Amino acid sequence: MTEETAAMPASTKLSVRDVVTVKLPAAGAYLSVLRTATAGLAARLDFTLDEIEDLRIAVDEACAMLLAQAVPGTDLTCEFELTGEAMRIAVSVLTVDGAVPSRDTFAWTVLSSLAGEVDSQVGADDRVTVTLQKRRGAAGAP
């Protein structure tokens, strides 16, 4: 604890978010960066080796879904939010048509089994976001 955090009111300390954002070109060649970041951050939360590998594969799968419809030359943004027992990962990209990935595909089923909680949404300017949440020790359950 530093002097600055010690002087903060308790309500302020609780509102601090542990968030890492990675922004990179929307191209498959850069996905290894996200897989490595995912593994490092999951290890920081003491996820098991199997859980870390599940998250690496899930992030890769979510990106593959999004890259298929990404506007050429755009960036892919990945936000990792760490809590005591879970990691929330939001991957987003500007898309050509603003269509969310279909939930009745094999890829979505695999993604859900690997990550636990999965959702998708369309935001401003046809930016599509896939959000994953994995809890430590949940063994595939949300």
N, C-alpha and C positions, 0 to 999 in steps of 0.2 A: 504494500500500500504506500502510495506516495503522499506527500504533504497535500497535493491538490485533491486527491481522491478522499483523503481523510477529512478535509474541510467541506466536502460536498454533503448536502443533506441526503438522508437515506433514500428518499424518493427519487433523487437524481441518479444515485448509484444503481438502482434497480432498472432504470430506463435505458442504461447503456446497452447497445446492441453489439454483439460480436459478429461483424459482417465483413466478408471479403468479396470484392467484385472483380471479375476478370473480363476484359473486353478484348476480343481478337477478331481477325478476319473470318468471315463465315465461309470457311473452306475446311474440308476434311483433313488437310495436312496439319492443321493446328489443334486437332482434338486431343493429341497426346498431352498437350499442356493442361487441358482441363482434367484429363484422367489423373495426371500426376498431382494437380492441386487437390482434387477430390480425395485421393488416397492420403495425402499429407494432412488435410484437415480432419478427415475421419479418424486417423491415427491419434490426432490431438485429443479427440473425444473418447479415446480408448475403445473404439469399435474393434471387434474381432477381425482377424484376417479375412474370414469368409464375408463378413459384413462390408469390409472395405472393398473387396473384389466385387461384391454385388453392386455397390454404389458406383464403382468405376464403370462397370458394364451398363448400368442404368443411365448414367450421364452420357455415355457414348451413344446409347440407343435414342435418348431424348434429342440429342444433337442431330443424329442422322435423320430423325423425323422432320426436324425443322430445316435442316440444310437443303432438303429436297425441294422446299418451296421458298427459299431465301431469295431476296432481291440480289442480283449479282453485284458484287463490290461492296456489300453492306457488312456490318460487324455483328458478331454474335456476342451477347452479353450473358454472363453467368454470375449469379449472386448466391453466395453460400452464407447462410445464417446458422450460427452455432448456438445451441442451448446446452444445458447440462446433460441431457439424455438423448438429444436428437440433432439432426442436421436437416435444414430445409435448403433445397437447391432450386433456383428459378433460372431456367435457360430461356432466352428470348432472342428473336430476330425479326427484322422487317421482312414481310412476306409479299409475294406477288399477288395472292388472292385473299389473304386474311382468313383462311380456313384452318380451324383447329384440327389436330390429328384425330382420325377416327378411333373411337373407343372399342370398336368391335373387330379389331385386327389382332393377329397373333403378336405383333410387335407391342401393342398396348398391354396385352395380357402378360407378356414377359416383363415389361417395364413395371407393371403393378406388382408382380410377384417379387421382383428384385428390390424395389424401393419402399414398398408398404403403401404409402398414400401417394396418389398421382392425380393431378388435375391439369387442365389447360384452359386458356382464355385468350380472347382477342382484345387488344387494347387500341390505343390511338394509332392512326396511320397503318392499320393492318399489321401491327406488331403482335406476333403470336408468342405466348409464354407457356412453357410446360414446367410445372412445379412438382418436385419430388420431396417427400419427407420420409426419412428413415430414422427410426428410434433404435437406440442401442439395445441389443439383447431381445429384440422383438421377433426374431426368426420369421421374417416375412409378414408379420401381422402389423397393422397400423398402431 
